[in-house]
């Protein structure tokens, strides 16, 4: 299964991780309305850090506010 990170275009420290092509199906309305969202890339869910992978599995999306420098979604290989 593949996931995609989306970043808010107006505030660069807001991210949503979700399953590909399902952003508006699973992301809560209050998160969707926090700005315009841009999909950054896609990758395999198994590459996510364990805490993000478990949150995605249980909630179908992960909302993260983090400074853009030094923030990584995926675990080191």
TATADA-V181381 format. One record per helix or strand of 2 or more residues. SS is the DSSP state (hx for helix, st for strand). FROM is the first residue (numbers start at 0). TO is the last residue. Records with the same first field share a line. If there is no record, write none. Layout:
BEGIN
SS = FROM-TO + FROM-TO
END
This chain:
BEGIN
st = 1-7 + 13-18 + 36-43 + 60-64
hx = 22-25 + 28-31 + 44-46 + 49-58
END
